[in-house]
């Protein structure tokens, strides 16, 4: 994560915002009183919120773990060729 002072941030606001949006790198802005803040794109914010939702949802995490196990052991669901053709529109 990049970091800059609030004074530098204020002086280069447009460039810092463009950098955060285009490079998908959050920017920490430090203040003298210690109350820092972070600038990030809305797209990155939404992605992080979705990730946090999944990580905090025990039911989803359990399903992911079970799917991972069945994938590794090859004991999960396997679609038939007919079902695959239907999905692919063949």
N, C-alpha and C positions, 0 to 999 in steps of 0.2 A: 504494500500500500504506500502510495506517495504521501508526503507530508509537506505542509507549507504553513507559514504564519498567516494570521488573519489579515495583516497589512499587505503581504504579497498577494494573497487571494483577492482582496478588494481591488488591487491595482491591475491584476490580470484575470479578472472574473471570467470574461468571455473565453479566453484560452484555456483556463482551468476546467471550465464546464465542458468545452469541446473535447478536451483530453479525456475527461471522465466518461463522456458518452461514447466517443469513438473507439477508445482503447479498452473500454469495459474494466477500468481500474478505479476503484474508489479513492478518494482524496481526503486525507485527514487534515483538517484546518485547526491549528493550535492557537489558543488564546492565552494571554498573560495570566488570566485568573484560573487557568487550568481546565475550563469547561470547553473541551474540544468538540468539534462536530465533524461529520463525514458527509461528503458530497458524492453521490453516485447516480447513475442513470436510472430512470423509472423502470426500464426493462430489466436491469440488474436487480433492482429492489424487488420487483415482482417475482423474479426467478428465486431469489433468496427466501422470500416469504413462502413460496410453494415448497421449497426444500425443507424449511423449518416445519411446515405443516405436516409433511410426510414423516419427518424424523420424530415429531412429537406424538404422532398417531400410532399407538401400540398395535392396533389392528392391522394397519397398513404395513408396519415394519414386520409383523409376524408373517403376513402374506408374502412379502418380499423374501424373507428368510426361507420360507417353505418353497417358494418358486426357485430360489437359488439351489436349494438342496435337490429338488427333483430334476433340475437342469443338469447338475453335476452327475447325478446317478442315472440320468436318462430314464427316469420313471414317471415323468410328467406326461401330460396330454400330447399326443401327436396327431395332427390333422391328416386325413386321408388325402390321396392325390386329387380326388374329386373335389374335396373341400378347398384345397389349395388352388385348383383351377378356377373355382368359383370366386375365390377371394381376388385372384389375379385377373379375373375377367377373361379367361381363356375359353 
